[in-house]
């Protein structure tokens, strides 16, 4: 094979994929801050709007900077096409709105982000789409929940915040055997650590706000999959309803993608070290992290993830839920280095109490079923010294 025929490496794609230089021959990607585009003639405008001629129309759904981000992320995930959105939640909504109709049924893992649970229950439900929630790791439960009206299976793997894992390949086979689509939120792993499309998944969703940006600067989302699925079912939702990614945010996210492989590998290694240290602390009831040898799904993790991720959760014991919450809050309030914020994927380590933040709007019963108890604390590990993070938590846990 000649050098020109070889496939670029992942790091090369993260830096260069999707860039199309203009006549100015710029080295860095330009930001196209324009709402509309000029056509050569009325006939050319008509051809663009009808789809007979490719090209830019209106920045709500066609913008060169956004397109560069879409093409780069598609290259990293191994997808044929990507559509970028204003946030991760808008990416989930656009996917569901494009793939589902009134009367359809959806099966979801119950181990998902709190806002996603509310979206499925309160908003899709209002428009006639019913959702059944099942245990993420229980393949039989997924199979039993499927009905003739089921069109979509949805999950996060690893899940937020307990980092539960699902067998992606087995779920893809189950979905396709029942004429369903499988959608996976790959926010925690990114394509550096896991590529769900390689296991038969139909669509991958990202909150680009997290690791793809990596520095807590902007909001963004994305949906990836086959060219036909994205073009015919997801893109029309974006074009019509308008949850668009801004060109500036797309440019910031492009800068984030350039360092994504380096950051993810460093943060995953730091999380691994911190999780092992936490597992030795006698005051903790349990530590949740895919990289621990004690994880009950260690074999599955090794088969579909190249890295464990950088989110570590741990649980403090308490005689009652109120006491467990009080202990968790005291630990969080005692940290001095970590940032108390619900965002994750940042170069700065963050700490939060999921039961009262990310999952605070769902019912106590739903939290209990998902295993999100009052003593649970989530740490998203950044790029600080692990020794400093250990000292910060040791001080907080000692009191």
C-alpha positions in Angstrom: 0.0 0.0 0.0 1.4 3.4 -0.9 1.7 6.2 1.7 -1.1 8.1 0.1 -3.5 5.2 0.5 -2.8 4.5 4.2 -5.5 5.4 6.8 -4.5 8.3 9.0 -4.0 7.5 12.7 -6.5 8.6 15.3 -4.3 11.4 16.6 -3.9 12.7 13.0 -7.7 12.7 12.5 -8.2 14.5 15.8 -6.0 17.4 14.5 -6.7 17.5 10.8 -9.9 15.7 9.7 -12.6 17.8 8.2 -10.6 20.9 7.4 -11.1 22.4 3.9 -8.9 25.4 3.4 -10.4 28.5 1.8 -8.7 30.6 -0.9 -6.9 32.4 1.9 -4.9 29.2 2.7 -5.3 29.6 6.5 -3.5 27.2 8.7 -6.1 27.1 11.5 -9.8 26.6 10.9 -11.7 29.8 10.3 -14.8 30.8 12.1 -17.6 31.6 9.7 -19.7 34.1 11.6 -22.5 34.5 9.1 -26.2 33.7 9.2 -26.8 33.4 5.5 -24.9 32.9 2.2 -25.1 34.6 -1.2 -26.2 32.7 -4.3 -25.1 33.3 -7.8 -28.6 33.5 -9.1 -32.2 32.9 -8.3 -32.0 29.5 -10.0 -28.9 28.6 -7.9 -30.8 29.6 -4.7 -33.7 27.4 -5.7 -31.4 24.5 -6.4 -29.8 24.8 -3.0 -33.1 24.9 -1.2 -34.5 22.0 -3.1 -31.4 19.9 -2.4 -30.5 19.5 -6.1 -27.3 21.4 -5.5 -25.1 20.9 -2.5 -23.8 23.9 -0.5 -24.5 26.4 2.2 -28.0 27.7 2.7 -28.5 29.1 6.2 -26.4 28.7 9.3 -29.2 27.1 11.2 -28.2 23.8 9.5 -25.3 24.6 7.1 -22.2 26.3 8.3 -18.6 25.6 7.2 -17.1 25.7 10.8 -19.8 23.5 12.2 -19.4 21.1 9.2 -15.6 20.8 10.0 -16.5 19.8 13.5 -19.1 17.3 12.3 -16.7 15.7 9.8 -13.8 15.5 12.3 -16.0 13.8 15.0 -17.5 11.4 12.4 -13.9 10.4 11.4 -13.0 9.7 15.0 -16.1 7.7 15.7 -16.0 5.8 12.4 -19.4 7.2 11.4 -20.5 8.1 7.9 -22.1 11.4 9.0 -22.6 13.6 12.0 -25.0 16.4 12.8 -24.0 18.9 15.5 -26.4 20.5 17.9 -26.5 23.2 20.6 -26.1 20.8 23.5 -26.1 17.1 24.4 -29.7 17.2 25.5 -30.8 18.7 22.2 -28.8 15.9 20.4 -30.9 13.3 22.3 -34.1 15.1 21.6 -33.4 15.5 17.9 -32.6 11.8 17.7 -35.7 10.8 19.4 -37.9 13.2 17.5 -36.4 12.0 14.2 -36.6 8.3 14.9 -39.9 8.0 16.8 -43.6 8.8 16.2 -46.7 8.9 18.4 -47.6 5.4 19.5 -44.1 4.1 19.4 -42.4 2.5 22.4 -38.8 3.0 23.6 -36.8 0.8 26.0 -34.2 2.7 28.0 -31.6 1.8 30.6 -32.7 3.3 34.0 -29.1 4.2 34.6 -29.1 7.4 32.5 -28.6 11.2 33.2 -31.5 12.7 35.1 -32.5 15.2 32.4 -32.6 12.4 29.9 -35.1 10.5 32.1 -37.2 13.6 32.4 -37.1 14.1 28.6 -38.3 10.6 27.9 -41.0 10.6 30.6 -42.3 14.2 30.6 -41.9 15.3 27.0 -41.8 12.3 24.7 -44.5 10.8 26.8 -46.6 13.9 26.3 -46.5 13.3 22.5 -47.5 9.7 22.7 -44.1 7.9 23.0 -44.0 5.5 25.9 -40.8 4.5 27.7 -39.9 1.3 29.7 -36.9 1.5 31.9 -34.8 -1.6 32.6 -31.6 -2.6 34.4 -28.7 -1.7 32.2 -26.8 -5.0 32.6 -29.8 -7.3 32.4 -30.1 -8.5 28.8 -33.1 -10.6 29.6 -34.9 -7.5 31.0 -34.2 -5.7 27.7 -35.6 -8.6 25.7 -38.7 -8.9 27.8 -39.5 -5.1 27.6 -39.6 -5.1 23.8 -43.1 -4.9 22.3 -44.4 -4.9 18.7 -44.4 -1.1 19.0 -40.8 -0.8 20.2 -38.7 1.2 17.8 -35.6 2.2 19.8 -33.3 1.1 22.6 -31.3 3.8 24.4 -28.5 3.7 27.0 -25.4 5.3 28.3 -22.3 3.0 28.7 -20.6 3.7 31.0 -23.6 5.2 32.8 -23.8 8.4 34.8 -22.9 8.3 37.7 -22.4 4.6 38.6 -20.4 3.8 35.4 -22.4 0.7 34.8 -21.6 -1.1 31.6 -23.8 -2.7 28.9 -22.9 -5.3 26.4 -23.2 -3.1 23.3 -22.8 -5.9 20.7 -25.4 -8.1 22.4 -27.9 -5.2 22.6 -27.3 -4.3 19.0 -28.1 -7.9 18.0 -31.2 -7.9 20.2 -32.4 -4.6 18.7 -31.9 -5.6 15.1 -33.5 -9.0 15.6 -36.6 -7.0 16.8 -36.5 -4.4 14.0 -35.4 -1.7 16.5 -32.5 0.8 16.4 -29.9 1.0 19.2 -28.7 4.4 20.3 -25.7 4.8 22.7 -24.6 7.9 24.6 -20.8 7.7 24.4 -20.2 10.8 26.5 -18.1 9.2 29.2 -15.7 7.3 26.9 -15.5 9.4 23.8 -14.1 7.6 20.7 -10.7 7.5 22.3 -11.9 4.8 24.7 -14.9 3.3 22.9 -16.4 3.3 19.4 -20.0 1.9 19.7 -20.6 2.0 15.9 -17.9 -0.8 15.6 -20.3 -3.0 17.7 -23.4 -2.5 15.5 -24.9 0.5 17.2 -27.1 2.6 14.9 -26.5 6.0 16.3 -24.0 7.5 18.8 -24.8 10.7 20.8 -22.3 13.1 22.5 -22.6 15.9 24.9 -19.7 17.8 23.3 -19.8 20.1 26.4 -17.9 17.4 28.3 -14.7 15.7 27.1 -14.8 16.8 23.5 -14.4 20.4 24.6 -12.5 19.4 27.7 -12.1 22.7 29.4 -15.6 23.6 30.4 -16.0 26.5 27.9 -18.9 25.9 25.6 -22.1 23.8 25.1 -22.5 21.5 22.2 -23.9 18.1 21.1 -23.7 15.7 18.3 -25.4 12.6 16.7 -23.5 10.2 14.5 -24.5 7.2 12.4 -25.1 6.1 8.8 -25.3 8.8 6.1 -29.0 7.8 5.4 -30.1 7.8 9.1 -28.5 11.2 9.9 -29.5 12.9 6.6 -33.1 11.6 6.4 -34.2 11.4 10.0 -32.1 13.5 12.3 -30.9 16.5 10.2 -34.5 17.5 9.2 -35.3 17.9 12.9 -32.4 20.2 13.3 -33.2 22.1 10.1 -36.8 22.7 11.2 -36.6 23.2 15.0 -33.2 24.9 15.1 -31.2 23.6 18.1 -28.1 24.6 16.2 -24.5 24.6 17.2 -23.0 28.1 16.9 -19.9 28.5 14.6 -17.9 29.9 17.5 -18.7 26.9 19.7 -17.9 24.6 16.9 -14.5 26.3 16.5 -13.8 25.9 20.3 -14.8 22.2 20.1 -12.5 21.7 17.1 -9.6 23.0 19.3 -10.8 20.5 22.0 -10.7 17.6 19.6 -7.1 18.3 18.7 -6.0 17.4 22.3 -8.7 14.8 23.0 -6.5 11.7 22.7 -3.8 13.2 25.0 -6.3 14.5 27.6 -8.4 11.3 27.7 -5.4 9.0 28.2 -4.0 11.2 30.9 -7.3 11.6 32.7 -8.2 8.0 32.6 -4.8 7.1 34.0 -5.3 9.6 36.8 -8.8 8.3 37.5 -7.4 4.7 37.7 -4.9 5.7 40.3 -7.4 7.7 42.3 -10.0 4.9 42.2 -7.5 2.3 43.5 -6.6 4.7 46.4 -10.3 5.3 47.2 -10.9 1.5 47.2 -8.5 1.3 50.2 -10.3 3.9 52.3 -12.1 2.3 55.2 -14.7 5.0 55.4 -16.2 4.2 52.0 -18.9 1.7 51.5 -18.2 1.2 47.8 -16.2 2.6 44.9 -17.6 2.6 41.3 -15.0 2.7 38.5 -14.7 0.5 35.3 -10.9 0.2 35.8 -11.0 -1.7 39.1 -10.3 -5.4 39.0 -13.2 -5.9 41.3 -15.7 -4.5 38.8 -18.2 -7.3 38.1 -18.1 -6.5 34.4 -14.3 -6.4 34.1 -14.2 -8.9 31.2 -16.9 -7.1 29.2 -15.2 -3.8 29.8 -11.9 -5.1 28.4 -13.7 -6.3 25.3 -15.3 -3.0 24.3 -13.4 -0.2 26.0 -9.7 0.5 25.5 -9.7 2.9 28.5 -11.8 2.9 31.7 -13.0 6.5 31.5 -12.2 9.3 34.0 -15.3 9.3 36.3 -15.1 7.8 39.7 -18.0 7.5 42.1 -18.0 6.4 45.7 -20.6 5.8 48.4 -20.5 6.8 52.0 -22.5 4.7 54.5 -25.3 6.2 56.6 -27.9 4.8 59.0 -30.6 6.7 57.2 -30.8 8.5 53.8 -30.7 11.9 55.6 -27.6 10.9 57.5 -25.9 9.6 54.4 -26.7 12.9 52.5 -25.3 15.0 55.4 -22.1 13.0 55.4 -21.8 13.3 51.6 -22.4 17.1 51.8 -19.8 17.5 54.5 -17.2 15.7 52.4 -18.0 17.8 49.4 -17.9 21.0 51.4 -14.5 20.1 52.9 -12.6 19.8 49.5 -10.5 22.7 48.6 -8.9 21.8 45.3 -11.8 20.1 43.5 -14.5 22.3 41.9 -18.1 21.8 43.3 -19.9 21.7 40.0 -22.1 19.2 38.1 -20.2 19.5 34.8 -17.6 16.9 33.9 -14.9 16.2 31.3 -13.0 19.3 32.4 -9.2 19.5 32.8 -10.1 20.6 36.4 -11.5 17.9 38.6 -15.1 18.3 39.7 -17.1 16.8 42.5 -20.9 16.7 42.9 -23.7 15.0 44.8 -25.8 13.3 42.1 -28.9 12.7 44.2 -29.4 16.5 44.6 -27.9 17.8 41.4 -27.7 15.8 38.2 -30.5 13.5 39.3 -32.2 15.8 41.7 -35.3 16.4 39.6 -36.3 12.7 39.2 -38.3 11.0 41.9 -36.7 9.4 45.0 -38.1 6.1 43.9 -36.5 6.4 40.4 -33.2 7.3 42.0 -33.3 4.3 44.3 -34.1 2.0 41.4 -31.1 3.4 39.6 -28.9 2.9 42.6 -28.3 6.7 43.1 -28.4 6.9 46.9 -27.9 9.8 49.2 -24.4 8.8 50.2 -23.1 8.8 46.6 -20.5 11.3 45.4 -19.2 11.6 41.8 -15.7 12.8 41.0 -14.8 13.6 37.4 -11.0 13.5 37.4 -9.0 16.2 35.6 -5.4 16.8 34.9 -4.1 17.9 38.3 -1.6 15.9 40.3 -3.2 12.7 41.6 -1.3 13.2 44.9 -3.0 16.5 45.3 -6.4 15.0 44.6 -5.7 12.3 47.1 -4.7 14.8 49.8 -7.9 16.8 49.1 -10.1 13.8 49.5 -8.2 12.5 52.5 -8.7 15.8 54.3 -12.4 15.8 53.4 -13.0 12.1 54.4 -11.1 12.4 57.6 -13.7 14.7 59.0 
